[in-house]
Amino acid sequence: MLTLQLKDLSTVDVQNYLQHAIAPRPICFASTIDKNGNVNVSPFSFFNLFSSNPPVIVFSPSRRVRDNSTKHTLQNVLEVPEVVVNIVDYDMVQQTSLSSCDFPKGVNEFYKAGFTEQKSTLVSPPMVKESKIKMECKVMEVKSLGEGGGAGNLVICEVLCIHIDESILDEHKKIDQTKIHHVARLGGDWYCKVDESNLFKVPKPNVKIGIGIDALPEDIRRSNILSGNDLGRLANVHELPFVDPAFNDDKLKQIIQYYAINPTEMDKELHRYAKELLNAGNTEAAWQVLLADTTS
Protein backbone atom coordinates (compact mmCIF):
# COMPACT_ATOMS: atom_id res chain seq x y z
CA MET A 1 0.00 0.00 0.00
CA LEU A 2 1.26 3.47 -0.91
CA THR A 3 1.54 5.68 2.18
CA LEU A 4 1.95 9.42 1.72
CA GLN A 5 2.71 12.14 4.24
CA LEU A 6 0.85 15.14 2.85
CA LYS A 7 3.34 17.59 4.33
CA ASP A 8 5.94 16.16 1.93
CA LEU A 9 3.82 16.68 -1.20
CA SER A 10 3.26 19.71 -3.37
CA THR A 11 -0.14 21.39 -3.16
CA VAL A 12 -0.90 20.21 -6.69
CA ASP A 13 -0.25 16.58 -5.70
CA VAL A 14 -2.25 16.90 -2.48
CA GLN A 15 -5.17 18.29 -4.46
CA ASN A 16 -4.89 15.50 -7.03
CA TYR A 17 -4.88 12.69 -4.48
CA LEU A 18 -7.68 14.15 -2.36
CA GLN A 19 -9.99 14.98 -5.27
CA HIS A 20 -9.62 11.49 -6.70
CA ALA A 21 -10.06 9.83 -3.30
CA ILE A 22 -12.93 11.91 -1.90
CA ALA A 23 -15.51 11.42 -4.62
CA PRO A 24 -18.10 11.64 -5.99
CA ARG A 25 -18.83 15.17 -4.82
CA PRO A 26 -22.09 17.05 -5.54
CA ILE A 27 -21.76 20.30 -7.46
CA CYS A 28 -22.86 23.64 -6.05
CA PHE A 29 -23.56 26.02 -8.93
CA ALA A 30 -23.43 29.29 -6.99
CA SER A 31 -24.91 32.49 -8.33
CA THR A 32 -23.81 35.65 -6.51
CA ILE A 33 -23.79 39.41 -6.97
CA ASP A 34 -21.34 42.14 -5.96
CA LYS A 35 -22.12 45.52 -4.40
CA ASN A 36 -22.27 47.11 -7.88
CA GLY A 37 -24.83 44.63 -9.15
CA ASN A 38 -22.47 42.50 -11.25
CA VAL A 39 -23.72 38.89 -11.41
CA ASN A 40 -21.52 35.81 -11.26
CA VAL A 41 -22.28 32.09 -11.45
CA SER A 42 -19.65 29.43 -10.85
CA PRO A 43 -19.48 25.71 -9.90
CA PHE A 44 -17.87 24.29 -6.74
CA SER A 45 -17.52 20.63 -5.81
CA PHE A 46 -16.33 21.26 -2.27
CA PHE A 47 -19.97 21.31 -1.19
CA ASN A 48 -22.49 19.48 0.98
CA LEU A 49 -25.39 19.54 3.43
CA PHE A 50 -24.42 19.97 7.09
CA SER A 51 -27.61 20.64 9.03
CA SER A 52 -31.38 20.31 8.67
CA ASN A 53 -32.36 22.48 11.64
CA PRO A 54 -31.33 25.11 10.83
CA PRO A 55 -31.02 24.11 7.15
CA VAL A 56 -27.33 24.75 6.47
CA ILE A 57 -25.21 23.98 3.43
CA VAL A 58 -21.52 24.75 2.98
CA PHE A 59 -19.39 25.23 -0.10
CA SER A 60 -15.78 26.33 -0.47
CA PRO A 61 -14.34 28.60 -3.16
CA SER A 62 -10.68 27.79 -2.60
CA ARG A 63 -7.82 30.11 -3.38
CA ARG A 64 -6.28 29.24 -6.75
CA VAL A 65 -3.26 26.96 -6.43
CA ARG A 66 -1.39 28.48 -9.37
CA ASP A 67 -1.32 32.10 -8.21
CA ASN A 68 -3.12 32.26 -4.82
CA SER A 69 -5.82 34.56 -6.20
CA THR A 70 -9.41 34.44 -4.94
CA LYS A 71 -12.50 33.73 -6.97
CA HIS A 72 -15.19 36.27 -7.79
CA THR A 73 -17.75 34.18 -5.92
CA LEU A 74 -15.80 34.62 -2.68
CA GLN A 75 -15.38 38.34 -3.27
CA ASN A 76 -19.09 38.69 -3.97
CA VAL A 77 -20.40 36.90 -0.86
CA LEU A 78 -18.11 39.02 1.29
CA GLU A 79 -19.71 42.13 -0.25
CA VAL A 80 -23.30 40.84 -0.52
CA PRO A 81 -23.85 37.87 1.85
CA GLU A 82 -26.42 36.09 -0.27
CA VAL A 83 -26.19 33.21 -2.74
CA VAL A 84 -28.38 30.93 -4.81
CA VAL A 85 -27.16 27.33 -4.90
CA ASN A 86 -28.37 25.74 -8.12
CA ILE A 87 -28.09 21.94 -8.30
CA VAL A 88 -26.38 20.55 -11.40
CA ASP A 89 -27.83 17.62 -13.33
CA TYR A 90 -26.69 15.87 -16.50
CA ASP A 91 -28.72 18.12 -18.78
CA MET A 92 -26.59 21.15 -17.86
CA VAL A 93 -23.15 19.73 -17.03
CA GLN A 94 -21.31 20.92 -20.16
CA GLN A 95 -22.58 24.48 -19.80
CA THR A 96 -21.73 24.41 -16.10
CA SER A 97 -18.17 23.37 -16.90
CA LEU A 98 -17.90 26.20 -19.43
CA SER A 99 -18.92 28.72 -16.76
CA SER A 100 -15.90 27.71 -14.65
CA CYS A 101 -13.52 29.51 -17.03
CA ASP A 102 -11.64 32.39 -15.39
CA PHE A 103 -13.55 35.16 -17.13
CA PRO A 104 -12.55 38.71 -16.13
CA LYS A 105 -14.34 40.48 -13.29
CA GLY A 106 -17.63 41.90 -14.52
CA VAL A 107 -18.22 39.26 -17.19
CA ASN A 108 -21.56 37.54 -16.64
CA GLU A 109 -21.11 33.76 -16.84
CA PHE A 110 -24.85 33.37 -17.39
CA TYR A 111 -24.37 34.80 -20.88
CA LYS A 112 -21.05 33.05 -21.56
CA ALA A 113 -22.46 29.63 -20.64
CA GLY A 114 -25.88 30.21 -22.17
CA PHE A 115 -27.90 30.05 -18.98
CA THR A 116 -31.01 32.09 -18.20
CA GLU A 117 -31.24 34.44 -15.23
CA GLN A 118 -34.39 33.96 -13.16
CA LYS A 119 -35.35 36.47 -10.49
CA SER A 120 -35.10 35.14 -6.95
CA THR A 121 -37.87 35.67 -4.42
CA LEU A 122 -35.86 36.47 -1.27
CA VAL A 123 -32.26 37.27 -2.23
CA SER A 124 -30.51 39.54 -4.73
CA PRO A 125 -28.56 37.05 -6.89
CA PRO A 126 -30.59 35.48 -9.70
CA MET A 127 -31.34 31.79 -10.01
CA VAL A 128 -30.31 29.57 -12.91
CA LYS A 129 -33.60 28.86 -14.67
CA GLU A 130 -32.30 25.62 -16.22
CA SER A 131 -31.49 24.08 -12.84
CA LYS A 132 -34.23 21.79 -11.52
CA ILE A 133 -33.45 22.55 -7.86
CA LYS A 134 -32.60 26.06 -6.68
CA MET A 135 -31.92 27.13 -3.09
CA GLU A 136 -32.01 30.78 -2.04
CA CYS A 137 -29.61 31.30 0.85
CA LYS A 138 -28.25 33.91 3.20
CA VAL A 139 -24.56 33.66 4.05
CA MET A 140 -24.13 33.13 7.78
CA GLU A 141 -20.34 33.12 7.86
CA VAL A 142 -17.28 32.89 5.65
CA LYS A 143 -14.45 31.05 7.36
CA SER A 144 -10.97 31.19 5.86
CA LEU A 145 -8.93 28.01 6.21
CA GLY A 146 -5.60 29.55 5.21
CA GLU A 147 -3.81 32.18 3.16
CA GLY A 148 -1.87 30.01 0.72
CA GLY A 149 -2.84 28.72 -2.71
CA GLY A 150 -5.37 25.90 -2.38
CA ALA A 151 -6.71 27.13 0.96
CA GLY A 152 -10.46 26.83 1.29
CA ASN A 153 -12.98 29.44 2.36
CA LEU A 154 -16.04 27.88 3.93
CA VAL A 155 -19.16 29.73 2.87
CA ILE A 156 -21.74 28.68 5.46
CA CYS A 157 -25.25 29.29 4.17
CA GLU A 158 -28.74 29.01 5.60
CA VAL A 159 -31.28 27.85 3.04
CA LEU A 160 -34.27 30.19 3.08
CA CYS A 161 -36.26 28.85 0.17
CA ILE A 162 -36.06 25.94 -2.26
CA HIS A 163 -37.59 25.76 -5.74
CA ILE A 164 -38.09 22.31 -7.28
CA ASP A 165 -39.13 21.53 -10.83
CA GLU A 166 -42.31 19.45 -10.77
CA SER A 167 -40.88 17.09 -13.40
CA ILE A 168 -38.68 15.47 -10.74
CA LEU A 169 -41.37 15.10 -8.06
CA ASP A 170 -43.28 11.94 -7.18
CA GLU A 171 -46.99 11.68 -6.41
CA HIS A 172 -46.33 12.85 -2.84
CA LYS A 173 -44.54 16.02 -3.98
CA LYS A 174 -41.19 14.61 -2.81
CA ILE A 175 -38.08 14.46 -4.99
CA ASP A 176 -37.94 11.22 -6.94
CA GLN A 177 -34.29 10.13 -6.90
CA THR A 178 -34.73 8.30 -10.20
CA LYS A 179 -35.91 11.42 -12.00
CA ILE A 180 -33.09 13.85 -11.22
CA HIS A 181 -29.87 12.74 -12.84
CA HIS A 182 -27.37 14.33 -10.50
CA VAL A 183 -23.87 14.95 -11.76
CA ALA A 184 -20.91 14.69 -9.40
CA ARG A 185 -17.23 15.55 -9.60
CA LEU A 186 -14.40 13.11 -9.20
CA GLY A 187 -10.69 13.70 -9.80
CA GLY A 188 -9.23 15.54 -12.80
CA ASP A 189 -11.68 15.72 -15.70
CA TRP A 190 -13.80 12.86 -14.39
CA TYR A 191 -17.50 13.19 -13.57
CA CYS A 192 -20.24 10.68 -12.86
CA LYS A 193 -23.94 10.63 -13.67
CA VAL A 194 -26.50 9.26 -11.22
CA ASP A 195 -29.36 7.41 -12.92
CA GLU A 196 -31.41 4.24 -12.53
CA SER A 197 -28.61 2.08 -13.93
CA ASN A 198 -26.38 2.78 -10.92
CA LEU A 199 -28.88 3.50 -8.14
CA PHE A 200 -29.43 1.02 -5.33
CA LYS A 201 -30.98 1.09 -1.86
CA VAL A 202 -29.38 0.18 1.46
CA PRO A 203 -31.89 -0.32 4.32
CA LYS A 204 -30.98 1.92 7.24
CA PRO A 205 -31.39 0.69 10.85
CA ASN A 206 -33.09 3.89 11.99
CA VAL A 207 -35.36 2.74 14.82
CA LYS A 208 -34.51 -0.92 15.39
CA ILE A 209 -30.83 -1.65 15.87
CA GLY A 210 -29.18 -4.30 13.71
CA ILE A 211 -27.80 -7.36 15.49
CA GLY A 212 -24.31 -6.74 14.09
CA ILE A 213 -21.90 -9.04 12.28
CA ASP A 214 -20.47 -10.25 15.58
CA ALA A 215 -23.89 -11.79 16.40
CA LEU A 216 -24.02 -13.88 13.22
CA PRO A 217 -23.57 -17.68 13.57
CA GLU A 218 -19.90 -18.54 13.19
CA ASP A 219 -20.30 -20.57 10.00
CA ILE A 220 -21.94 -17.54 8.35
CA ARG A 221 -19.52 -15.01 9.80
CA ARG A 222 -16.48 -17.01 8.59
CA SER A 223 -17.92 -17.87 5.18
CA ASN A 224 -15.49 -17.90 2.26
CA ILE A 225 -18.35 -17.13 -0.11
CA LEU A 226 -20.30 -14.36 1.59
CA SER A 227 -18.67 -10.93 1.28
CA GLY A 228 -18.53 -8.13 3.83
CA ASN A 229 -21.49 -6.50 2.07
CA ASP A 230 -23.41 -9.78 2.30
CA LEU A 231 -22.70 -10.08 6.02
CA GLY A 232 -23.72 -6.46 6.49
CA ARG A 233 -27.10 -7.16 4.92
CA LEU A 234 -27.63 -10.25 7.05
CA ALA A 235 -26.61 -8.44 10.24
CA ASN A 236 -28.97 -5.52 9.62
CA VAL A 237 -31.93 -7.48 11.01
CA HIS A 238 -33.03 -6.46 14.50
CA GLU A 239 -33.14 -10.02 15.80
CA LEU A 240 -31.70 -13.34 14.73
CA PRO A 241 -34.29 -14.97 12.43
CA PHE A 242 -35.86 -18.37 13.11
CA VAL A 243 -36.59 -21.15 10.64
CA ASP A 244 -39.93 -20.53 8.97
CA PRO A 245 -41.69 -23.89 8.38
CA ALA A 246 -43.83 -22.24 5.70
CA PHE A 247 -40.80 -21.21 3.62
CA ASN A 248 -40.98 -23.14 0.36
CA ASP A 249 -38.21 -22.90 -2.21
CA ASP A 250 -37.58 -25.43 -4.98
CA LYS A 251 -33.91 -24.57 -5.43
CA LEU A 252 -33.30 -24.98 -1.72
CA LYS A 253 -34.92 -28.42 -1.83
CA GLN A 254 -32.73 -29.41 -4.78
CA ILE A 255 -29.55 -28.35 -2.98
CA ILE A 256 -30.44 -30.32 0.16
CA GLN A 257 -31.38 -33.43 -1.82
CA TYR A 258 -28.37 -33.37 -4.15
CA TYR A 259 -25.74 -32.65 -1.48
CA ALA A 260 -27.27 -34.66 1.36
CA ILE A 261 -24.27 -36.97 1.53
CA ASN A 262 -21.71 -34.18 1.39
CA PRO A 263 -22.38 -31.58 4.13
CA THR A 264 -19.30 -29.52 3.24
CA GLU A 265 -20.41 -29.00 -0.36
CA MET A 266 -23.98 -28.42 0.76
CA ASP A 267 -22.79 -25.62 3.01
CA LYS A 268 -21.00 -23.97 0.06
CA GLU A 269 -24.03 -24.29 -2.22
CA LEU A 270 -26.35 -22.86 0.41
CA HIS A 271 -24.03 -19.90 0.88
CA ARG A 272 -23.84 -19.36 -2.89
CA TYR A 273 -27.61 -19.41 -3.16
CA ALA A 274 -27.97 -17.08 -0.17
CA LYS A 275 -25.54 -14.69 -1.83
CA GLU A 276 -27.64 -14.78 -4.99
CA LEU A 277 -30.75 -13.93 -2.98
CA LEU A 278 -28.97 -11.12 -1.13
CA ASN A 279 -27.85 -9.59 -4.42
CA ALA A 280 -31.48 -9.67 -5.52
CA GLY A 281 -32.45 -7.81 -2.34
CA ASN A 282 -34.24 -10.75 -0.71
CA THR A 283 -32.65 -10.85 2.74
CA GLU A 284 -35.46 -12.80 4.40
CA ALA A 285 -35.17 -15.65 1.91
CA ALA A 286 -31.37 -15.61 2.19
CA TRP A 287 -31.70 -16.09 5.94
CA GLN A 288 -34.04 -19.04 5.45
CA VAL A 289 -31.56 -20.66 3.07
CA LEU A 290 -28.71 -20.21 5.53
CA LEU A 291 -30.81 -21.49 8.44
CA ALA A 292 -31.62 -24.60 6.41
CA ASP A 293 -28.00 -25.62 6.86
CA THR A 294 -28.58 -25.96 10.59
CA THR A 295 -31.70 -28.09 10.20
CA SER A 296 -30.76 -30.31 7.27
MIKELUM-724086 format. One record per residue (C-alpha): residue number from 1; residue in one letter; x, y, z. Coordinates in nm, 4 decimals. Each point is the difference from the previous one (the first is absolute). Layout:
REM MIKELUM-724086
ATOM  seq  type        xx        yy        zz
ATOM  NUM     a         X         Y         Z
...
***
This chain:
REM MIKELUM-724086
ATOM  seq  type        xx        yy        zz
ATOM    1     m    0.0000    0.0000    0.0000
ATOM    2     l    0.1263    0.3466   -0.0911
ATOM    3     t    0.0272    0.2215    0.3087
ATOM    4     l    0.0419    0.3743   -0.0457
ATOM    5     q    0.0756    0.2718    0.2524
ATOM    6     l   -0.1855    0.2996   -0.1397
ATOM    7     k    0.2485    0.2452    0.1485
ATOM    8     d    0.2601   -0.1429   -0.2397
ATOM    9     l   -0.2121    0.0516   -0.3131
ATOM   10     s   -0.0556    0.3030   -0.2178
ATOM   11     t   -0.3401    0.1680    0.0219
ATOM   12     v   -0.0765   -0.1182   -0.3530
ATOM   13     d    0.0651   -0.3627    0.0986
ATOM   14     v   -0.1995    0.0320    0.3218
ATOM   15     q   -0.2927    0.1391   -0.1975
ATOM   16     n    0.0281   -0.2788   -0.2571
ATOM   17     y    0.0012   -0.2811    0.2552
ATOM   18     l   -0.2805    0.1457    0.2115
ATOM   19     q   -0.2306    0.0829   -0.2908
ATOM   20     h    0.0369   -0.3490   -0.1432
ATOM   21     a   -0.0441   -0.1655    0.3398
ATOM   22     i   -0.2864    0.2074    0.1401
ATOM   23     a   -0.2579   -0.0488   -0.2715
ATOM   24     p   -0.2590    0.0222   -0.1372
ATOM   25     r   -0.0739    0.3529    0.1172
ATOM   26     p   -0.3252    0.1883   -0.0727
ATOM   27     i    0.0330    0.3250   -0.1915
ATOM   28     c   -0.1102    0.3338    0.1411
ATOM   29     f   -0.0702    0.2382   -0.2883
ATOM   30     a    0.0131    0.3264    0.1942
ATOM   31     s   -0.1479    0.3204   -0.1340
ATOM   32     t    0.1102    0.3159    0.1822
ATOM   33     i    0.0016    0.3767   -0.0463
ATOM   34     d    0.2449    0.2728    0.1007
ATOM   35     k   -0.0780    0.3380    0.1562
ATOM   36     n   -0.0144    0.1590   -0.3475
ATOM   37     g   -0.2567   -0.2481   -0.1276
ATOM   38     n    0.2364   -0.2135   -0.2099
ATOM   39     v   -0.1252   -0.3603   -0.0158
ATOM   40     n    0.2201   -0.3083    0.0148
ATOM   41     v   -0.0761   -0.3725   -0.0193
ATOM   42     s    0.2633   -0.2660    0.0605
ATOM   43     p    0.0170   -0.3718    0.0951
ATOM   44     f    0.1608   -0.1422    0.3154
ATOM   45     s    0.0349   -0.3654    0.0936
ATOM   46     f    0.1192    0.0633    0.3534
ATOM   47     f   -0.3639    0.0041    0.1081
ATOM   48     n   -0.2518   -0.1829    0.2171
ATOM   49     l   -0.2909    0.0060    0.2456
ATOM   50     f    0.0976    0.0437    0.3653
ATOM   51     s   -0.3194    0.0664    0.1946
ATOM   52     s   -0.3765   -0.0324   -0.0360
ATOM   53     n   -0.0980    0.2165    0.2964
ATOM   54     p    0.1026    0.2633   -0.0811
ATOM   55     p    0.0308   -0.1005   -0.3675
ATOM   56     v    0.3689    0.0644   -0.0679
ATOM   57     i    0.2127   -0.0771   -0.3046
ATOM   58     v    0.3692    0.0768   -0.0444
ATOM   59     f    0.2130    0.0483   -0.3081
ATOM   60     s    0.3601    0.1094   -0.0369
ATOM   61     p    0.1441    0.2280   -0.2694
ATOM   62     s    0.3660   -0.0815    0.0558
ATOM   63     r    0.2868    0.2319   -0.0780
ATOM   64     r    0.1536   -0.0869   -0.3365
ATOM   65     v    0.3024   -0.2280    0.0317
ATOM   66     r    0.1870    0.1518   -0.2939
ATOM   67     d    0.0065    0.3627    0.1163
ATOM   68     n   -0.1796    0.0152    0.3385
ATOM   69     s   -0.2703    0.2305   -0.1380
ATOM   70     t   -0.3586   -0.0127    0.1267
ATOM   71     k   -0.3099   -0.0706   -0.2037
ATOM   72     h   -0.2681    0.2537   -0.0813
ATOM   73     t   -0.2566   -0.2087    0.1870
ATOM   74     l    0.1952    0.0443    0.3236
ATOM   75     q    0.0423    0.3716   -0.0586
ATOM   76     n   -0.3711    0.0354   -0.0703
ATOM   77     v   -0.1315   -0.1796    0.3108
ATOM   78     l    0.2291    0.2129    0.2149
ATOM   79     e   -0.1599    0.3108   -0.1542
ATOM   80     v   -0.3586   -0.1288   -0.0269
ATOM   81     p   -0.0549   -0.2973    0.2376
ATOM   82     e   -0.2575   -0.1777   -0.2126
ATOM   83     v    0.0231   -0.2882   -0.2471
ATOM   84     v   -0.2186   -0.2282   -0.2065
ATOM   85     v    0.1216   -0.3604   -0.0090
ATOM   86     n   -0.1207   -0.1589   -0.3224
ATOM   87     i    0.0278   -0.3796   -0.0178
ATOM   88     v    0.1713   -0.1388   -0.3102
ATOM   89     d   -0.1451   -0.2932   -0.1929
ATOM   90     y    0.1137   -0.1754   -0.3165
ATOM   91     d   -0.2031    0.2253   -0.2286
ATOM   92     m    0.2128    0.3030    0.0926
ATOM   93     v    0.3440   -0.1420    0.0831
ATOM   94     q    0.1841    0.1189   -0.3130
ATOM   95     q   -0.1269    0.3560    0.0360
ATOM   96     t    0.0855   -0.0072    0.3696
ATOM   97     s    0.3556   -0.1041   -0.0802
ATOM   98     l    0.0274    0.2835   -0.2525
ATOM   99     s   -0.1023    0.2515    0.2663
ATOM  100     s    0.3020   -0.1008    0.2111
ATOM  101     c    0.2381    0.1799   -0.2379
ATOM  102     d    0.1879    0.2880    0.1642
ATOM  103     f   -0.1913    0.2770   -0.1742
ATOM  104     p    0.1006    0.3555    0.1007
ATOM  105     k   -0.1793    0.1767    0.2833
ATOM  106     g   -0.3291    0.1416   -0.1228
ATOM  107     v   -0.0586   -0.2641   -0.2667
ATOM  108     n   -0.3345   -0.1714    0.0543
ATOM  109     e    0.0453   -0.3776   -0.0200
ATOM  110     f   -0.3742   -0.0400   -0.0541
ATOM  111     y    0.0481    0.1432   -0.3493
ATOM  112     k    0.3316   -0.1744   -0.0685
ATOM  113     a   -0.1404   -0.3419    0.0924
ATOM  114     g   -0.3425    0.0579   -0.1533
ATOM  115     f   -0.2020   -0.0163    0.3193
ATOM  116     t   -0.3111    0.2039    0.0784
ATOM  117     e   -0.0225    0.2347    0.2965
ATOM  118     q   -0.3155   -0.0477    0.2073
ATOM  119     k   -0.0959    0.2510    0.2669
ATOM  120     s    0.0250   -0.1324    0.3539
ATOM  121     t   -0.2772    0.0528    0.2525
ATOM  122     l    0.2014    0.0801    0.3152
ATOM  123     v    0.3598    0.0797   -0.0963
ATOM  124     s    0.1755    0.2269   -0.2492
ATOM  125     p    0.1950   -0.2491   -0.2159
ATOM  126     p   -0.2031   -0.1567   -0.2810
ATOM  127     m   -0.0756   -0.3696   -0.0313
ATOM  128     v    0.1030   -0.2214   -0.2903
ATOM  129     k   -0.3288   -0.0715   -0.1759
ATOM  130     e    0.1304   -0.3237   -0.1546
ATOM  131     s    0.0811   -0.1544    0.3380
ATOM  132     k   -0.2745   -0.2289    0.1320
ATOM  133     i    0.0785    0.0767    0.3660
ATOM  134     k    0.0847    0.3506    0.1179
ATOM  135     m    0.0683    0.1072    0.3588
ATOM  136     e   -0.0093    0.3644    0.1048
ATOM  137     c    0.2403    0.0520    0.2896
ATOM  138     k    0.1355    0.2610    0.2345
ATOM  139     v    0.3694   -0.0247    0.0852
ATOM  140     m    0.0427   -0.0527    0.3730
ATOM  141     e    0.3794   -0.0011    0.0082
ATOM  142     v    0.3060   -0.0227   -0.2217
ATOM  143     k    0.2830   -0.1844    0.1717
ATOM  144     s    0.3478    0.0141   -0.1499
ATOM  145     l    0.2044   -0.3185    0.0342
ATOM  146     g    0.3321    0.1548   -0.0995
ATOM  147     e    0.1789    0.2623   -0.2052
ATOM  148     g    0.1941   -0.2168   -0.2438
ATOM  149     g   -0.0964   -0.1292   -0.3427
ATOM  150     g   -0.2528   -0.2817    0.0322
ATOM  151     a   -0.1344    0.1231    0.3345
ATOM  152     g   -0.3751   -0.0302    0.0324
ATOM  153     n   -0.2518    0.2609    0.1080
ATOM  154     l   -0.3058   -0.1561    0.1566
ATOM  155     v   -0.3128    0.1856   -0.1062
ATOM  156     i   -0.2571   -0.1049    0.2590
ATOM  157     c   -0.3514    0.0605   -0.1285
ATOM  158     e   -0.3489   -0.0278    0.1423
ATOM  159     v   -0.2541   -0.1162   -0.2559
ATOM  160     l   -0.2990    0.2341    0.0047
ATOM  161     c   -0.1987   -0.1338   -0.2916
ATOM  162     i    0.0193   -0.2916   -0.2425
ATOM  163     h   -0.1524   -0.0177   -0.3482
ATOM  164     i   -0.0504   -0.3453   -0.1546
ATOM  165     d   -0.1036   -0.0777   -0.3549
ATOM  166     e   -0.3181   -0.2079    0.0063
ATOM  167     s    0.1432   -0.2359   -0.2629
ATOM  168     i    0.2199   -0.1624    0.2659
ATOM  169     l   -0.2688   -0.0363    0.2682
ATOM  170     d   -0.1910   -0.3161    0.0876
ATOM  171     e   -0.3715   -0.0262    0.0769
ATOM  172     h    0.0665    0.1171    0.3576
ATOM  173     k    0.1789    0.3167   -0.1145
ATOM  174     k    0.3344   -0.1408    0.1169
ATOM  175     i    0.3113   -0.0149   -0.2176
ATOM  176     d    0.0141   -0.3246   -0.1954
ATOM  177     q    0.3650   -0.1082    0.0043
ATOM  178     t   -0.0440   -0.1837   -0.3298
ATOM  179     k   -0.1185    0.3127   -0.1803
ATOM  180     i    0.2822    0.2426    0.0777
ATOM  181     h    0.3220   -0.1114   -0.1619
ATOM  182     h    0.2500    0.1596    0.2345
ATOM  183     v    0.3506    0.0615   -0.1265
ATOM  184     a    0.2958   -0.0258    0.2365
ATOM  185     r    0.3682    0.0864   -0.0206
ATOM  186     l    0.2828   -0.2440    0.0406
ATOM  187     g    0.3713    0.0590   -0.0602
ATOM  188     g    0.1456    0.1835   -0.2999
ATOM  189     d   -0.2456    0.0183   -0.2899
ATOM  190     w   -0.2117   -0.2863    0.1309
ATOM  191     y   -0.3698    0.0330    0.0818
ATOM  192     c   -0.2739   -0.2511    0.0709
ATOM  193     k   -0.3697   -0.0052   -0.0806
ATOM  194     v   -0.2564   -0.1370    0.2444
ATOM  195     d   -0.2857   -0.1845   -0.1691
ATOM  196     e   -0.2049   -0.3166    0.0381
ATOM  197     s    0.2796   -0.2167   -0.1399
ATOM  198     n    0.2229    0.0700    0.3009
ATOM  199     l   -0.2496    0.0719    0.2786
ATOM  200     f   -0.0554   -0.2478    0.2810
ATOM  201     k   -0.1545    0.0070    0.3464
ATOM  202     v    0.1595   -0.0913    0.3322
ATOM  203     p   -0.2506   -0.0496    0.2860
ATOM  204     k    0.0910    0.2238    0.2919
ATOM  205     p   -0.0414   -0.1228    0.3612
ATOM  206     n   -0.1698    0.3200    0.1143
ATOM  207     v   -0.2269   -0.1146    0.2828
ATOM  208     k    0.0848   -0.3659    0.0565
ATOM  209     i    0.3677   -0.0735    0.0489
ATOM  210     g    0.1653   -0.2650   -0.2167
ATOM  211     i    0.1379   -0.3061    0.1783
ATOM  212     g    0.3487    0.0625   -0.1400
ATOM  213     i    0.2415   -0.2301   -0.1810
ATOM  214     d    0.1425   -0.1209    0.3302
ATOM  215     a   -0.3412   -0.1547    0.0818
ATOM  216     l   -0.0139   -0.2088   -0.3178
ATOM  217     p    0.0456   -0.3794    0.0347
ATOM  218     e    0.3670   -0.0860   -0.0376
ATOM  219     d   -0.0398   -0.2038   -0.3189
ATOM  220     i   -0.1646    0.3034   -0.1654
ATOM  221     r    0.2426    0.2530    0.1446
ATOM  222     r    0.3032   -0.1995   -0.1203
ATOM  223     s   -0.1433   -0.0866   -0.3414
ATOM  224     n    0.2432   -0.0033   -0.2919
ATOM  225     i   -0.2859    0.0778   -0.2373
ATOM  226     l   -0.1956    0.2765    0.1699
ATOM  227     s    0.1634    0.3433   -0.0307
ATOM  228     g    0.0141    0.2798    0.2553
ATOM  229     n   -0.2960    0.1627   -0.1758
ATOM  230     d   -0.1921   -0.3274    0.0223
ATOM  231     l    0.0706   -0.0302    0.3720
ATOM  232     g   -0.1018    0.3623    0.0474
ATOM  233     r   -0.3385   -0.0704   -0.1575
ATOM  234     l   -0.0529   -0.3085    0.2134
ATOM  235     a    0.1024    0.1804    0.3188
ATOM  236     n   -0.2360    0.2918   -0.0622
ATOM  237     v   -0.2965   -0.1959    0.1391
ATOM  238     h   -0.1092    0.1026    0.3491
ATOM  239     e   -0.0112   -0.3560    0.1303
ATOM  240     l    0.1435   -0.3320   -0.1067
ATOM  241     p   -0.2586   -0.1639   -0.2306
ATOM  242     f   -0.1570   -0.3400    0.0681
ATOM  243     v   -0.0733   -0.2778   -0.2467
ATOM  244     d   -0.3340    0.0626   -0.1676
ATOM  245     p   -0.1753   -0.3359   -0.0587
ATOM  246     a   -0.2141    0.1644   -0.2683
ATOM  247     f    0.3027    0.1028   -0.2072
ATOM  248     n   -0.0184   -0.1927   -0.3265
ATOM  249     d    0.2777    0.0236   -0.2572
ATOM  250     d    0.0621   -0.2520   -0.2768
ATOM  251     k    0.3673    0.0851   -0.0452
ATOM  252     l    0.0610   -0.0409    0.3715
ATOM  253     k   -0.1617   -0.3440   -0.0117
ATOM  254     q    0.2185   -0.0992   -0.2949
ATOM  255     i    0.3183    0.1063    0.1802
ATOM  256     i   -0.0889   -0.1972    0.3142
ATOM  257     q   -0.0938   -0.3106   -0.1983
ATOM  258     y    0.3008    0.0064   -0.2324
ATOM  259     y    0.2627    0.0717    0.2667
ATOM  260     a   -0.1527   -0.2007    0.2842
ATOM  261     i    0.2995   -0.2317    0.0171
ATOM  262     n    0.2564    0.2795   -0.0146
ATOM  263     p   -0.0671    0.2599    0.2747
ATOM  264     t    0.3084    0.2059   -0.0897
ATOM  265     e   -0.1109    0.0517   -0.3598
ATOM  266     m   -0.3573    0.0587    0.1124
ATOM  267     d    0.1189    0.2794    0.2243
ATOM  268     k    0.1791    0.1657   -0.2943
ATOM  269     e   -0.3025   -0.0325   -0.2279
ATOM  270     l   -0.2321    0.1431    0.2625
ATOM  271     h    0.2319    0.2956    0.0475
ATOM  272     r    0.0190    0.0543   -0.3773
ATOM  273     y   -0.3770   -0.0053   -0.0270
ATOM  274     a   -0.0362    0.2334    0.2985
ATOM  275     k    0.2434    0.2387   -0.1652
ATOM  276     e   -0.2104   -0.0083   -0.3166
ATOM  277     l   -0.3111    0.0846    0.2008
ATOM  278     l    0.1783    0.2809    0.1850
ATOM  279     n    0.1120    0.1531   -0.3291
ATOM  280     a   -0.3637   -0.0083   -0.1095
ATOM  281     g   -0.0968    0.1859    0.3177
ATOM  282     n   -0.1786   -0.2934    0.1634
ATOM  283     t    0.1592   -0.0107    0.3448
ATOM  284     e   -0.2812   -0.1947    0.1657
ATOM  285     a    0.0288   -0.2847   -0.2490
ATOM  286     a    0.3798    0.0034    0.0286
ATOM  287     w   -0.0326   -0.0475    0.3748
ATOM  288     q   -0.2337   -0.2947   -0.0487
ATOM  289     v    0.2471   -0.1629   -0.2381
ATOM  290     l    0.2850    0.0453    0.2456
ATOM  291     l   -0.2091   -0.1279    0.2909
ATOM  292     a   -0.0815   -0.3112   -0.2027
ATOM  293     d    0.3617   -0.1014    0.0450
ATOM  294     t   -0.0580   -0.0340    0.3730
ATOM  295     t   -0.3115   -0.2134   -0.0388
ATOM  296     s    0.0943   -0.2214   -0.2929
***
